[in-house]
Amino acid sequence: MKAMFKFLLISLTLALALPASAQVRIKDIVTVEGVRSNQLVGYGLVVGLNGTGDSLRNAPFTERAIKGMLERLGIGNLTEDQMRTANTAAVMVTASLPPFARMGSTIDVVVSSMGDASSLRGGTLIVTPLTAADGEIYAVAQGPIAVAGFAAQGLNASIVEGVPTGARIDNGAIVEREVAFEFNELSTIKLALRNPDFVTAQRVEQAINQAVGPVARALDSRTISVTPFGKESMIETLAVIEPLQVQPDQVAKVVIDARSGTIVIGANVRIDQVAVSQGGLTVTVRDDFNVSQPETLSIGGTTIVVPNSTVEVEERDAQFAVIDGSVSLQRLVDGLNAIGVGATETISILQSIKAAGALHADLEII
C-alpha cells in the first residue's frame, strides 16, 4: 500500500509539473486540396417593399432593370412616368457554392442593396441567376428575404437598428450546375495547414505514418502529401486520417486591437528581464457658472452669467515593476497587473518592451 501510495504521489506530481498539451484533430487544422467552395454573384430586384425601395431618379440602373424585367414578362412600351415606384430595389446577390454540391440542392444567399433604398424588410427577391468567375450560371436564387435590422422614421427623428439594407435567404438558391471534380480518382492528395508551421507539419506527418504506415510526407511548412494505403480509396484514407489527433505548435504573437483595447497574448510569448514604470498627469477642468441678478426694482438691470473655471492637475508617481525574464504567460500577466494599469497603458507598455528588444514575439496591431 505504501509503495502504491508513493507511485500515485509521484505520478500526480509529474502530471502537475508537465505543461498541458492541447490535442486537436487533423481535420480541424488542415484543408484538403480541391475541396473548396466557389463564390457566386448576381444582380437582381427585390419587390414588395413598403415604400422603402430605390428612388428611380437617383438609381437609374433600377429603372432599367425594372423595364427589362417587364419586357421579358411581355409588358413593354412603358414611359418613365408610368414606372415610378418606391416598392422596388436593385440588389447584389452573393452566395458560396459548397464543395460537392449537386444539382437540385439548395444554398443560402445574401442580398445587399445597391441604390438608396432605406430598408429591404418585407421584400421578395425575383429570379436571379448566380454566376461564378468563369461566367457560367451555377445557381438561381428567389424567395422572401429576412432582414435582421429595422428603420423607423418620423418627421423630426429616426431610429435605425442593425442594417436593414442587407438580408439573407436561407436555402434561397437552387444549384443548377455542378463543379466537375472526381475526388475519389486522385492518386494523391495534399493537406494544407491553416496556420503554416514546420513543427506542426512534421507532427501531422508522424501521426499519419504511425497510424496507417508511411503514406504521408511533409513538403513544406504548409503542405503534407498523402497517398492511399493498401487498396483503400482516397475517401477511406481521409476517413482514417482526419480523426487523428496532434498537438499544433504556435508562433509567439501578441495581437492588439487599439480601437477596442483588446489584447491577446500567446502562450509562447517570452520577454527578457525588464523594469517597467508607468505614470503621468491627470488634468481636470471644471466650469461653473454663477448668475448675477440685478437689484430688486432696479431699472435697466440685466442678468449676467459669470463663468468660473477650475483647473486641477494631479501627478501620479511613477511606479516601477520588475518583470522577470523568460517568464510564462501567467507570470507576464501578473507582472503587468501588479502595476495597476488599464488596457490602453498595457498596449503602450508592450509596444515599448518590443521597441527595447525585450519582447520575443510578433507584435501585431489591428
N, C-alpha and C positions, 0 to 999 in steps of 0.2 A: 504493500500500500504506500509506504514512504517513497519507494522508487517510482511508482506511478504518479504520485503527487509531484515529485521533483520534475518528472518528464512533462507533465501538464504545465507546471510553472514556467519551465524553460521555453516550452512551445508558445505560451501566451506572451512571454517577454519578447521573443523573437518576432511574433506577429505584430506587436505594438511598435517594435523598432523599425520594421521594414516599411517602406513607403507603399501606400495603396496604389494598385495598378488598375487603370480603367480599361477593361477589355470590351471591345466593340466588335460587331460582326463586320466581315469584309464587305458585305453588300451595303453597309451604311457609310463607307468611306471611299467607295470607288464607283465609277460609271463604266458601262460596257460599251466598247466601240460599236458604233452602228445603231445602238439602242438609244434613240434620241427623238425629241419632239420637233415639229416643224411649225413655224409661225405662219398664220393666215391673216389676211386683212381684206376688208371690203368696204364699199361705200353704199349707204342705204338711207332710207327715210323712216322716221318714226311718225305715225299719225295717231289721231285720237287725243291730242293734248287739249287741256282746258284753257286755251288762250295763252299758253306759255311757250309756244313754238317760235321759230325764227320769223323776224320781220323781213318780208321778201325784198324790201328796198335796200336793207343793209346786207342781205345774204342772197345775191343774185344766183349763186350756184344752187340754192334750194329751189328757187323758182324754175330753173332749167330742169332740175331733177323731177319736180312735180309734173312739168309739161311732158317730159319724156315718158314718165310712168303712165300718164293718162293716155298718151298716144299709143302705147303698147296695149292698153286695155280698150282701144277703139274710141277713145274720146279725144277729139282734136279740134283745131280751129278755135282755141280759146284765147282771148285777149288778156293782157296783163291785169286789167281791172277785174276780169272775171275770175282770176286765180288768186285774188287777195284772200289770204287765210292766215290765221295765227295758231292753227292747230297742228302744224307740221314742222318737223325739224330735221335737218340734214345731220347725219351721224357717221362716224367711223366705227366699224365693227371689227374687232380683233378676236382671235381665238388661237389656241395651241392644239395642234393635231398630235395626239399622243402616239408613241411607237406601237406598231402592230394594230392600228385602228382599222377596222373592217367596214366595208360598205354597209350602210344601214344603221351603224352605231351612232350615238349622239355625243356631242361635246358641248361644254359651256362656252358662252361668248360674252364679251364685254362691249358695251355700247357707250360711245363718248360723243357729246355734242360738238359740232363744228362751227355753228353760227352763233347768234346771240339769244338762243332760247334760254329762258330762265329756269326751266325745270322740264324733266322728261317723265315726271310721275304720271301714271295712268296711260302711257302711250303703248303702241304696238309697233313692233318692227315689221316692215314689209319685206318680202322675199329678197334676200341679199346674198349674191354669190361671194364666196370667200376664196381668194386665190393665194398661192404661195409665191416664192421668189421666181419660180420658173414660168409664171403667168398662167398656170393651169388651175382650174377650179377644183378644189378638193372637198368643199362642203357648202351647204346652203343654209342660211340662218333665217328664222322667222319666229315671231311669237310675242306675247306680252312681256314687258320688261319690269324688273323690280328695282326700285330706287331706294337707297338707304337714307338719303338726306331729304330735307324739305325746305321750302321757302315760303314765307308769309309776308305780305306787303300791304301796308295801309297808305293813307295819304301822306303822312309825315314820318313814318317809321317802317322798318322792315326787319325780319329775322330770317337768317339762313343757317340751317343746321346741316352739317355734312356737305356733300357735293351732290346736289340734285341734278346736275347735268351729266352725271356718269351713272351707268346702271349695268346690271347683269341679266342674262337669261340662262337659267340652269337648263342644261340639255336642250339649248335653243338652236343647235345646228345639227344637221344630218350629214354624215360623211358620204360623199358621192364618188370618191376616187381613193384608192389605196396606194400607199407608197410601196413599190416593189422592193422587197428585201427578204431573201431566204436565209434566215439566221442559222437554221439547222444544217445548212450546206457548207458553212465555213469550216475550213481546216484548222484554223487557229483564231483566237480572239485576243484582244488586248484590253486589260483593265487599267483605267486611268484614275489615279488618286485625285480626289477633290482638292486636297492640300498637298502639293508636291513635297516629298521629303525622302532623302536617300535611306534613312534608317527605317522609316515605315515601309518603303518599297521592299527592302530586304526582309523585313519581318513578315510581310504578306507572302513573299516567295517561299520563305521557310515554312510557314504554316500550311501552305498548299502542298508543298512537296512532302512534308511529314505526314499529311493526311491521306494523300492519294498517290504519292510517288513523284518522281522527277518530271513533272509536266509544266512547271512554271519557271520563268526566267525574267528577272528584273532587267529592263532595258535602260532605264534612266530613273530620275527621281520621281517621275510621274507614272510611267508605263510598266506594266507587268504582262508579259506574253504567256498565254496558256494554250496548250494543245489538249485535245480529248485523250483520256486514258483508257486503254483497253479497247473494247468495242462499244463503249458508251458514246452516245450522241452529245452534241455540244450543249443541248438543254440539260441533259442529265449531269454533265460535268459541272455546269454552273450551279445546278441544284445542290450539288455536294459541296461546292466551294463557298457559296455565299454565306451559309450559316457559321463558317469557321470564324473563330474569334482571335483578334490580335490586339496588341497594345500600340496605338499610334503614337509617334513622337511629335513633339511640338517645338517650334522655334520660340525663343524668348521674345515676347512682344508686350508692349503697353499701348493700349488704344485709348485715345482721349477724344471725347465729344465736347468741344469747348462751348457749344451752344447750350447744351443741357447740363453740363457739369458732370457728365458720366465718365468714370474712369474704370477700365477693365485691365487688370494686371495678370499676366500669365503665370503659371506655376513655376516656370523655369527662369523667371526674372531674378537676376542677382545684381548686387551693387557692391562696390568697394567701400571700405570704411570711410564715412564722411561725417562731418558735423554740420547740421542744418540749423539755421536761425531764421525766424520769421517774425517780422514786426512791422509797424507802420503807424501812420497817423489816422485818426478819425476826426473829421471836421463836421460839426453840426451847426447848421444855420437855421435860425428860427425867427420868423417875422410875426410880431404882434402889432395890432392896430388899435390905437387909442382914439376915442371920439371926443372932440372938444365941442361942447354945446354952448351957444350964446346965453347971456344973462336973460332971466325971465322978463318979459315985456320989453325987451330991447328992440330998437328999430334998426333994421339993416344988418342985423347979425346973421351969420351963416354957420352951419355945422361943418366942422373941419375934421377930417380923418388924418391923424398923425401916425405914420408908421414908426415902429420901434424894432430894430433888428438886433438880434443877439447871436454872436458867433462864438462857439466853443471849440477848442482844439484839445483832443485827448491823445496823448502819446503813449503807445503801448511799448513797454520794454521788450527788446528782442530777447528771445529765449533760445538757447542752444540745446539741441538734442543730438546725441551721437548714435548713428545707425551703424551697427557692426557690419563688417564686410562679409560677403558670401552668405548672407542670411537667407532663410526660407521666406516664402511669401507671407506667412503669418507674422514672422518677426519684422518684416518690412512694413506691413500694415500697422503693427503695434507701435513701431517707431514713429510713423507718421501721425498716428492718432495721439501719441504722447505729447506732440507739440500743440495739439488742440486747434488745428486749422480746419477750414472748410474745404469744399471741393475746388473752388477757384484757386485758393492758396496752394492746395496739393498739386494742381496742374502746374503752377509756376515752379514749385519745388522740384517736380520730376523733370521739367524742362531744364532747370538749372543743373541738376545732377547729371543729365545727359550731356549738357554742354561742357561740364567739368570732366567728362570721360569716365565717370564712375558708374554709370548705368549700363550694364551689359545686356542690352535688349534693343529691339527695334521700337522706336517711339513713333507711333502713327497718330496723326491728328486729323480728325474727320469733321 
